[in-house]
Amino acid sequence: MNVLVTGGAGFIGSHVAEALLNAGHRVVIVDNLHTGNRANIPAGATFYDADIVDQARLAEIFAKEQIEAISHQAALANVRESMTDPLDYARVNLLGSLVLLELARKHNLRKIVFASTGGAVYGEGASPDNDRLPFTERSWPQPKDNYGPNKLSVEYHLDLYHKNYNLPYVALRYPNVYGPRQNSKGEAGVIAIFTAAMLQGEPTRITGDGEQIRDFTYVADIARANLLALTSDQVGIFNVGTGVPSSINTVHDYLTEITHYDQEPTYIPRPVGEVLATYLDSSKADRDLGWQARVSLQEGLRQTVEWFRSQQ
């Protein structure tokens, strides 16, 4: 298939593009390089420096490249920034997604796979049986930041376009994704931030008491989930996490051991909008997509540290 990967020069998007190329698909990347990096673009992909909110430019690309499917990874994704700049987040994450959906409808695309979010959608939500964790796809969304409602709204639009225009879709609710190519600045996750600081001998900081729990999932597993979702006949929302809760303190301890870091972290106040506990039940993805996370946290951290070392 001719697959458009939005955000394909970014951390997750570049891994998704690579997985698609390795599976024999033709990949067209659209990225405005706001957080993406040209160095991340895999060999063999066609690249356009373009913004997903630019409808005219995207229409030209669709027509020229004969796009058949979309892997939509592009987004503004800094949870804290979403609270201070909600209008720009809505412009990119909502309007940009609607530009893609309209083009998908007009071109009768075969499928769209959307990078959603687990932690930001579920927030501190609850399950129907009041057993809050792990979150399932039936857990009640209770976002605590503007990024979460952005993603949730696109999920509703995907379902609307499926029911009204027969556009197949899969929305993958991501956990905390980490691995090679994650930038330690800007929208980075805590693993990239810790790793960069430790390798440079700089102080590390942990918000709150560090006992917040997350579902840390290696990026190669997430890329494989995208590939399976694109080629499956399934439609709907799927969690794609390890299902294993790990605290921030635990991650810091593992990385301290791997990097031989010799400093204690500094604990700082927890910011507004930060979720205390989230991890995902991905049994639906296992059953319907044939997907399970394969890379353990310890092994993923080792590979991540090796990559960061190679960049020094």
SEVEXDREN-560442 format. One line per 3 residues: number of its first residue (from 0); their letters; for each residue x, y negated, z negated of N, C-alpha, C. Coordinates in pm, whole numbers. Layout:
BEGIN
NUM> a> X:Y:Z:X:Y:Z:X:Y:Z; ...
***
This chain:
BEGIN
0> mnv> 83:121:0:0:0:0:87:-126:0; 34:-232:55:94:-363:43:42:-426:-86; 128:-434:-187:85:-477:-320:143:-613:-354
3> lvt> 57:-706:-391:101:-836:-439:124:-826:-590; 244:-859:-634:276:-862:-777:293:-1007:-817; 198:-1061:-891:213:-1196:-942:303:-1192:-1065
6> gga> 388:-1292:-1079:481:-1292:-1191:589:-1186:-1176; 618:-1147:-1053:712:-1038:-1029:857:-1070:-1051; 889:-1197:-1079:1025:-1233:-1114:1042:-1242:-1265
9> gfi> 935:-1211:-1336:940:-1216:-1482:983:-1085:-1543; 981:-1080:-1674:1026:-964:-1750:946:-838:-1713; 819:-837:-1743:738:-717:-1715:712:-704:-1566
12> gsh> 680:-813:-1500:646:-808:-1358:755:-750:-1271; 882:-779:-1304:993:-726:-1223:1005:-575:-1240; 977:-525:-1359:979:-380:-1381:863:-312:-1308
15> vae> 748:-377:-1307:633:-324:-1233:664:-321:-1084; 720:-430:-1033:756:-435:-890:855:-325:-855; 953:-303:-940:1053:-199:-918:989:-61:-915
18> all> 897:-35:-1008:830:94:-1013:746:117:-887; 680:12:-839:600:24:-718:688:53:-597; 800:-17:-586:893:6:-475:946:149:-478
21> nag> 982:196:-596:1034:332:-609:931:437:-574; 803:401:-587:695:494:-553:657:485:-405; 724:399:-328:701:392:-185:607:283:-139
24> hrv> 563:196:-229:475:86:-190:556:-32:-137; 492:-114:-57:553:-239:-12:513:-347:-111; 609:-423:-161:583:-518:-268:608:-662:-222
27> viv> 508:-746:-246:518:-889:-221:506:-959:-357; 606:-1039:-391:608:-1106:-521:574:-1253:-506; 483:-1300:-591:455:-1443:-603:491:-1485:-745
30> dnl> 576:-1584:-756:620:-1632:-887:665:-1777:-872; 622:-1862:-964:664:-2003:-954:792:-2030:-1033; 852:-1923:-1089:979:-1930:-1160:974:-2020:-1283
33> htg> 854:-2040:-1338:840:-2117:-1462:914:-2046:-1575; 894:-1917:-1586:972:-1836:-1681:1044:-1722:-1610; 1011:-1698:-1484:1074:-1591:-1408:1215:-1628:-1364
36> nra> 1286:-1529:-1314:1426:-1548:-1274:1448:-1476:-1141; 1506:-1545:-1046:1533:-1483:-915:1617:-1357:-929; 1704:-1353:-1028:1790:-1236:-1047:1710:-1111:-1083
39> nip> 1588:-1128:-1131:1504:-1014:-1168:1434:-949:-1048; 1429:-1018:-936:1354:-970:-820:1423:-847:-763; 1354:-733:-758:1420:-611:-710:1446:-616:-560
42> aga> 1554:-551:-518:1586:-542:-375:1472:-470:-303; 1437:-523:-188:1331:-463:-109:1197:-533:-120; 1182:-621:-220:1058:-696:-236:1062:-825:-154
45> tfy> 948:-866:-104:934:-994:-35:893:-1098:-139; 964:-1209:-145:941:-1307:-252:889:-1440:-198; 789:-1494:-268:738:-1628:-240:742:-1711:-369
48> dad> 806:-1825:-361:805:-1920:-472:674:-1998:-462; 574:-1953:-533:441:-2011:-523:368:-1997:-656; 265:-2079:-673:187:-2082:-796:51:-2018:-772
51> ivd> 4:-1938:-866:-123:-1868:-846:-243:-1963:-846; -226:-2086:-891:-338:-2181:-886:-347:-2250:-750; -249:-2229:-665:-246:-2291:-531:-324:-2201:-434
54> qar> -453:-2225:-423:-540:-2138:-345:-502:-2134:-197; -469:-2247:-140:-435:-2252:2:-308:-2172:31; -209:-2188:-55:-82:-2115:-36:-103:-1964:-53
57> lae> -180:-1927:-152:-206:-1785:-175:-285:-1725:-58; -377:-1803:-2:-455:-1753:112:-364:-1725:231; -265:-1811:253:-169:-1790:361:-90:-1660:339
60> ifa> -48:-1639:216:31:-1519:183:-53:-1393:202; -177:-1396:157:-266:-1281:173:-281:-1244:320; -303:-1345:402:-325:-1319:545:-197:-1270:613
63> keq> -86:-1335:584:40:-1300:649:88:-1161:609; 76:-1127:481:133:-1002:429:32:-887:426; -92:-916:466:-195:-812:471:-205:-738:337
66> iea> -226:-815:233:-230:-762:97:-349:-666:82; -320:-551:19:-424:-449:-3:-460:-431:-150; -370:-471:-239:-395:-455:-382:-313:-559:-457
69> ish> -354:-584:-582:-285:-683:-665:-246:-621:-799; -123:-648:-840:-81:-625:-978:-60:-762:-1039; -154:-804:-1121:-156:-943:-1170:-89:-952:-1307
72> qaa> 40:-991:-1303:120:-1002:-1425:144:-1147:-1466; 122:-1242:-1376:155:-1381:-1403:63:-1441:-1510; 123:-1517:-1600:45:-1585:-1704:136:-1676:-1785
75> lan> 75:-1776:-1846:140:-1844:-1956:111:-1759:-2078; 215:-1719:-2152:195:-1612:-2251:254:-1642:-2388; 284:-1768:-2417:336:-1802:-2549:219:-1831:-2642
78> vre> 195:-1739:-2735:79:-1750:-2823:77:-1883:-2898; 191:-1922:-2953:196:-2046:-3031:174:-2167:-2941; 232:-2165:-2822:216:-2276:-2728:71:-2289:-2682
81> smt> 0:-2176:-2675:-140:-2180:-2632:-226:-2261:-2728; -183:-2272:-2852:-259:-2347:-2951:-235:-2498:-2938; -124:-2537:-2880:-93:-2678:-2864:-123:-2730:-2723
84> dpl> -138:-2639:-2627:-165:-2679:-2489:-274:-2591:-2428; -394:-2592:-2487:-500:-2502:-2440:-548:-2531:-2299; -543:-2655:-2256:-593:-2689:-2122:-504:-2630:-2013
87> dya> -373:-2640:-2028:-284:-2585:-1927:-292:-2433:-1926; -309:-2373:-2043:-323:-2228:-2051:-449:-2182:-1978; -558:-2256:-1994:-681:-2221:-1924:-665:-2241:-1773
90> rvn> -595:-2346:-1736:-575:-2374:-1592:-502:-2259:-1524; -394:-2213:-1584:-314:-2107:-1522:-379:-1970:-1540; -413:-1938:-1663:-457:-1802:-1692:-599:-1773:-1646
93> llg> -686:-1873:-1648:-824:-1852:-1603:-842:-1889:-1456; -811:-2013:-1422:-832:-2057:-1284:-741:-1982:-1187; -617:-1959:-1227:-526:-1883:-1140:-577:-1743:-1114
96> slv> -634:-1680:-1216:-689:-1546:-1199:-812:-1547:-1109; -892:-1651:-1121:-1011:-1661:-1034:-972:-1685:-888; -865:-1758:-865:-813:-1773:-728:-783:-1635:-670
99> lle> -716:-1551:-747:-682:-1416:-701:-806:-1330:-680; -902:-1340:-771:-1024:-1261:-758:-1103:-1300:-633; -1110:-1429:-605:-1180:-1472:-484:-1111:-1422:-358
102> lar> -979:-1427:-357:-905:-1375:-241:-920:-1224:-230; -920:-1156:-344:-941:-1011:-344:-1077:-976:-287; -1177:-1053:-324:-1313:-1030:-272:-1320:-1053:-121
105> khn> -1262:-1163:-76:-1269:-1198:66:-1193:-1099:154; -1087:-1041:98:-1004:-948:176:-1036:-802:148; -1143:-778:72:-1187:-640:42:-1072:-554:-9
108> lrk> -1002:-604:-111:-887:-532:-163:-927:-398:-225; -831:-307:-223:-855:-172:-274:-855:-167:-426; -778:-256:-490:-776:-256:-637:-698:-376:-689
111> ivf> -733:-416:-811:-655:-515:-884:-626:-459:-1023; -499:-461:-1061:-458:-421:-1196:-417:-548:-1269; -475:-568:-1385:-458:-693:-1460:-384:-668:-1590
114> ast> -282:-749:-1616:-207:-742:-1741:-281:-821:-1848; -356:-750:-1931:-425:-812:-2042:-341:-796:-2169; -402:-814:-2284:-328:-807:-2410:-410:-738:-2516
117> gga> -344:-657:-2595:-412:-592:-2706:-414:-681:-2829; -296:-717:-2878:-287:-794:-3001:-366:-923:-2998; -354:-1000:-2889:-420:-1130:-2884:-570:-1119:-2862
120> vyg> -617:-1013:-2796:-761:-993:-2777:-826:-942:-2905; -767:-840:-2966:-828:-782:-3084:-811:-870:-3208; -702:-946:-3214:-677:-1030:-3331:-677:-948:-3458
123> ega> -756:-990:-3554:-775:-912:-3677:-911:-844:-3672; -948:-797:-3552:-1081:-741:-3528:-1108:-614:-3605; -1221:-553:-3577:-1262:-430:-3645:-1322:-334:-3545
126> spd> -1319:-205:-3577:-1379:-103:-3494:-1524:-80:-3537; -1608:-21:-3450:-1749:0:-3484:-1768:79:-3614; -1675:167:-3647:-1689:245:-3770:-1620:178:-3889
129> ndr> -1580:51:-3869:-1514:-28:-3972:-1375:22:-4010; -1325:120:-3937:-1187:164:-3957:-1104:82:-3859; -1047:-27:-3906:-996:-133:-3818:-883:-87:-3727
132> lpf> -790:-10:-3778:-671:26:-3701:-660:178:-3685; -604:226:-3577:-561:148:-3459:-680:100:-3378; -659:-5:-3301:-765:-58:-3217:-792:34:-3099
135> ter> -918:57:-3069:-959:125:-2947:-1021:22:-2853; -1053:65:-2732:-1116:-26:-2637:-1255:-71:-2683; -1312:-3:-2782:-1443:-40:-2835:-1432:-130:-2958
138> swp> -1309:-159:-3002:-1291:-249:-3117:-1340:-389:-3081; -1389:-460:-3179:-1446:-592:-3156:-1336:-696:-3136; -1338:-767:-3024:-1239:-873:-3002:-1260:-988:-3100
141> qpk> -1154:-1030:-3163:-1156:-1146:-3252:-1025:-1224:-3236; -1006:-1288:-3119:-880:-1358:-3095:-853:-1468:-3198; -725:-1488:-3227:-685:-1591:-3321:-606:-1703:-3254
144> dny> -593:-1697:-3122:-521:-1801:-3048:-585:-1815:-2911; -551:-1922:-2839:-616:-1949:-2710:-574:-1853:-2600; -460:-1791:-2613:-415:-1694:-2514:-509:-1573:-2508
147> gpn> -554:-1526:-2623:-645:-1411:-2628:-775:-1433:-2552; -848:-1541:-2577:-971:-1566:-2501:-948:-1583:-2350; -831:-1638:-2312:-797:-1645:-2169:-803:-1507:-2106
150> kls> -734:-1413:-2169:-727:-1277:-2116:-863:-1208:-2122; -934:-1226:-2230:-1065:-1164:-2246:-1162:-1214:-2140; -1157:-1342:-2111:-1244:-1400:-2008:-1216:-1339:-1871
153> vey> -1087:-1319:-1838:-1053:-1258:-1709:-1105:-1115:-1704; -1100:-1043:-1815:-1156:-908:-1818:-1304:-909:-1782; -1379:-1005:-1837:-1521:-1016:-1805:-1542:-1048:-1658
156> hld> -1458:-1136:-1604:-1469:-1169:-1461:-1436:-1048:-1374; -1338:-970:-1413:-1306:-848:-1337:-1427:-755:-1331; -1493:-738:-1445:-1611:-651:-1448:-1723:-708:-1363
159> lyh> -1738:-840:-1366:-1839:-906:-1284:-1812:-884:-1135; -1687:-899:-1093:-1653:-880:-952:-1665:-733:-911; -1640:-644:-1004:-1659:-502:-973:-1807:-470:-951
162> kny> -1892:-520:-1038:-2035:-488:-1030:-2104:-560:-915; -2060:-681:-884:-2126:-758:-779:-2064:-742:-641; -1932:-717:-636:-1863:-712:-508:-1789:-580:-485
165> nlp> -1807:-487:-576:-1745:-354:-564:-1593:-362:-557; -1535:-451:-636:-1390:-464:-643:-1338:-378:-758; -1269:-269:-729:-1217:-184:-837:-1106:-255:-915
168> yva> -1103:-231:-1045:-1000:-294:-1128:-964:-205:-1245; -846:-231:-1298:-806:-178:-1429:-742:-293:-1505; -789:-315:-1628:-726:-412:-1717:-648:-335:-1822
171> lry> -518:-356:-1825:-431:-288:-1921:-405:-381:-2039; -451:-339:-2156:-426:-419:-2276:-291:-380:-2333; -196:-472:-2314:-58:-448:-2355:-41:-463:-2506
174> pnv> 54:-388:-2561:99:-410:-2698:212:-513:-2697; 306:-504:-2791:427:-587:-2789:530:-518:-2701; 548:-569:-2581:637:-507:-2484:778:-563:-2500
177> ygp> 877:-476:-2489:1016:-519:-2505:1103:-438:-2409; 1227:-485:-2391:1322:-411:-2307:1413:-502:-2228; 1491:-445:-2137:1581:-522:-2052:1508:-630:-1973
180> rqn> 1577:-742:-1952:1531:-859:-1877:1440:-951:-1957; 1409:-914:-2080:1329:-1006:-2161:1417:-1121:-2206; 1370:-1241:-2181:1447:-1361:-2217:1434:-1386:-2366
183> skg> 1543:-1419:-2431:1539:-1444:-2575:1488:-1584:-2609; 1455:-1662:-2506:1403:-1797:-2525:1258:-1803:-2478; 1193:-1914:-2504:1059:-1940:-2450:955:-1842:-2501
186> eag> 904:-1756:-2410:794:-1667:-2443:842:-1533:-2498; 967:-1526:-2539:1027:-1398:-2577:960:-1336:-2698; 969:-1203:-2704:924:-1130:-2820:1035:-1123:-2924
189> via> 997:-1076:-3042:1089:-1078:-3156:1211:-990:-3132; 1197:-881:-3057:1311:-792:-3035:1419:-862:-2952; 1379:-932:-2848:1476:-1006:-2768:1541:-1117:-2849
192> ift> 1462:-1184:-2931:1516:-1293:-3014:1617:-1240:-3115; 1579:-1133:-3185:1671:-1073:-3282:1799:-1024:-3214; 1784:-953:-3102:1900:-894:-3035:2000:-1000:-2992
195> aam> 1950:-1106:-2929:2040:-1211:-2883:2113:-1276:-3000; 2040:-1303:-3108:2102:-1366:-3224:2207:-1275:-3288; 2173:-1148:-3302:2266:-1055:-3367:2395:-1037:-3287
198> lqg> 2382:-1025:-3156:2502:-1005:-3074:2591:-1127:-3071; 2531:-1244:-3100:2610:-1367:-3103:2651:-1405:-3245; 2615:-1320:-3342:2652:-1347:-3480:2578:-1464:-3541
201> ept> 2459:-1495:-3487:2381:-1608:-3536:2278:-1562:-3638; 2227:-1654:-3720:2126:-1617:-3820:1996:-1570:-3753; 1925:-1481:-3819:1794:-1436:-3773:1687:-1485:-3869
204> rit> 1567:-1508:-3815:1457:-1558:-3897:1336:-1467:-3879; 1268:-1441:-3988:1147:-1359:-3986:1034:-1441:-4046; 921:-1447:-3976:807:-1521:-4029:733:-1439:-4134
207> gdg> 677:-1508:-4232:604:-1440:-4339:696:-1349:-4419; 641:-1233:-4460:722:-1140:-4538:783:-1030:-4453; 756:-1033:-4321:813:-934:-4231:742:-800:-4231
210> eqi> 634:-790:-4308:560:-664:-4313:445:-661:-4212; 437:-764:-4126:342:-758:-4016:373:-635:-3929; 271:-564:-3887:295:-444:-3807:251:-466:-3663
213> rdf> 329:-406:-3572:308:-420:-3429:326:-285:-3361; 277:-279:-3238:294:-161:-3152:398:-199:-3047; 523:-166:-3072:631:-201:-2980:645:-92:-2874
216> tyv> 627:-131:-2747:627:-34:-2637:729:-77:-2532; 810:19:-2490:920:-9:-2397:867:-42:-2258; 932:-135:-2191:881:-191:-2066:869:-88:-1954
219> adi> 957:12:-1950:947:114:-1846:817:194:-1859; 773:216:-1982:644:284:-2004:529:198:-1953; 537:67:-1975:433:-24:-1927:430:-30:-1775
222> ara> 547:-30:-1712:554:-29:-1565:488:97:-1510; 514:210:-1575:453:336:-1530:302:333:-1547; 253:269:-1652:108:255:-1671:46:176:-1556
225> nll> 116:71:-1512:66:-9:-1400:59:72:-1271; 160:153:-1248:162:236:-1128:48:337:-1130; 28:402:-1242:-81:499:-1254:-217:433:-1239
228> alt> -233:314:-1297:-360:242:-1287:-392:204:-1144; -289:163:-1070:-308:121:-932:-352:236:-842; -296:353:-866:-321:467:-777:-434:556:-827
231> sdq> -488:526:-945:-599:605:-999:-732:554:-945; -834:640:-950:-968:595:-912:-1047:545:-1032; -981:534:-1147:-1046:485:-1269:-1068:334:-1263
234> vgi> -1172:289:-1331:-1205:147:-1342:-1233:116:-1488; -1183:1:-1535:-1215:-40:-1671:-1095:-89:-1748; -1111:-90:-1881:-1011:-142:-1973:-940:-27:-2042
237> fnv> -807:-38:-2050:-727:68:-2111:-620:9:-2202; -613:57:-2325:-499:28:-2411:-379:107:-2362; -261:45:-2368:-138:116:-2330:-28:86:-2431
240> gtg> -36:152:-2546:64:135:-2650:110:269:-2703; 207:266:-2791:259:390:-2849:164:446:-2954; 84:358:-3017:1:402:-3127:77:416:-3256
243> vps> 204:374:-3257:289:387:-3375:313:247:-3434; 265:220:-3554:287:88:-3613:428:74:-3670; 492:-39:-3641:626:-67:-3693:628:-210:-3745
246> sin> 686:-230:-3861:693:-364:-3917:808:-443:-3856; 799:-574:-3867:907:-661:-3819:1035:-631:-3897; 1022:-606:-4026:1139:-572:-4106:1206:-444:-4057
249> tvh> 1125:-345:-4019:1180:-218:-3970:1258:-240:-3841; 1203:-318:-3750:1272:-349:-3625:1404:-419:-3654; 1401:-514:-3745:1523:-588:-3781:1627:-492:-3836
252> dyl> 1583:-397:-3919:1677:-300:-3976:1739:-212:-3869; 1655:-163:-3776:1708:-79:-3667:1811:-155:-3585; 1778:-278:-3550:1869:-357:-3468:1998:-392:-3543
255> tei> 1985:-415:-3672:2104:-440:-3754:2201:-323:-3745; 2145:-203:-3750:2230:-83:-3743:2292:-67:-3604; 2212:-88:-3500:2260:-68:-3363:2368:-170:-3325
258> thy> 2348:-295:-3368:2440:-403:-3330:2552:-424:-3431; 2546:-354:-3545:2643:-371:-3654:2640:-514:-3708; 2521:-568:-3717:2499:-705:-3767:2516:-704:-3919
261> dqe> 2579:-806:-3975:2611:-805:-4117:2549:-919:-4197; 2442:-981:-4141:2378:-1092:-4212:2235:-1055:-4254; 2187:-1117:-4361:2049:-1098:-4404:1960:-1199:-4332
264> pty> 1836:-1161:-4301:1747:-1255:-4234:1698:-1365:-4328; 1659:-1476:-4269:1593:-1584:-4343:1443:-1572:-4320; 1366:-1581:-4425:1220:-1572:-4413:1160:-1712:-4412
267> ipr> 1075:-1735:-4311:1014:-1867:-4294:862:-1852:-4293; 787:-1963:-4309:641:-1954:-4314:582:-1894:-4186; 475:-1819:-4203:407:-1757:-4090:327:-1864:-4015
270> pvg> 337:-1872:-3882:268:-1977:-3806:119:-1950:-3791; 45:-2055:-3759:-98:-2044:-3733:-122:-1953:-3613; -218:-1863:-3625:-255:-1778:-3513:-183:-1645:-3508
273> evl> -85:-1624:-3595:-13:-1497:-3591:-97:-1386:-3653; -109:-1275:-3581:-185:-1161:-3628:-101:-1082:-3728; -164:-1034:-3835:-91:-960:-3937:-66:-815:-3898
276> aty> -164:-752:-3836:-150:-609:-3808:-223:-571:-3680; -151:-505:-3590:-213:-454:-3468:-133:-338:-3412; -203:-231:-3378:-146:-126:-3295:-261:-55:-3226
279> lds> -229:15:-3118:-331:56:-3023:-350:207:-3014; -475:247:-3003:-510:385:-2971:-520:394:-2819; -431:469:-2757:-426:478:-2611:-472:614:-2560
282> ska> -556:681:-2637:-602:814:-2596:-685:809:-2468; -753:698:-2443:-830:685:-2319:-736:683:-2199; -625:611:-2209:-526:608:-2100:-465:745:-2079
285> drd> -444:818:-2187:-392:954:-2178:-491:1043:-2104; -616:1033:-2141:-720:1119:-2082:-749:1084:-1937; -763:956:-1907:-813:915:-1775:-704:875:-1675
288> lgw> -591:829:-1726:-482:787:-1637:-364:882:-1641; -363:972:-1739:-248:1061:-1754:-125:990:-1805; -147:885:-1887:-36:803:-1936:-16:821:-2085
291> qar> 108:836:-2125:151:829:-2264:284:756:-2269; 307:685:-2378:439:625:-2397:541:735:-2421; 655:726:-2354:758:829:-2362:881:787:-2441
294> vsl> 909:659:-2444:1034:611:-2503:1011:572:-2650; 1086:635:-2740:1075:604:-2883:1130:464:-2910; 1091:407:-3023:1138:274:-3059:1290:272:-3072
297> qeg> 1347:370:-3139:1492:371:-3157:1566:378:-3024; 1519:465:-2933:1584:476:-2802:1564:350:-2720; 1444:294:-2724:1418:171:-2650:1503:56:-2700
300> lrq> 1522:47:-2832:1606:-58:-2888:1752:-41:-2844; 1798:84:-2841:1936:107:-2796:1955:61:-2652; 1860:96:-2566:1870:57:-2425:1861:-95:-2410
303> tve> 1779:-156:-2491:1765:-302:-2486:1894:-370:-2528; 1954:-323:-2636:2081:-380:-2683:2190:-361:-2578; 2194:-244:-2515:2294:-219:-2410:2279:-321:-2298
306> wfr> 2155:-350:-2259:2133:-447:-2152:2179:-585:-2194; 2142:-627:-2315:2185:-759:-2362:2336:-770:-2367; 2401:-663:-2409:2549:-662:-2412:2606:-678:-2270
309> sqq> 2541:-616:-2174:2590:-622:-2035:2578:-761:-1977; 2494:-846:-2038:2472:-983:-1988:2567:-1083:-2051; 2644:-1040:-2149:2733:-1134:-2217:2859:-1164:-2136
***
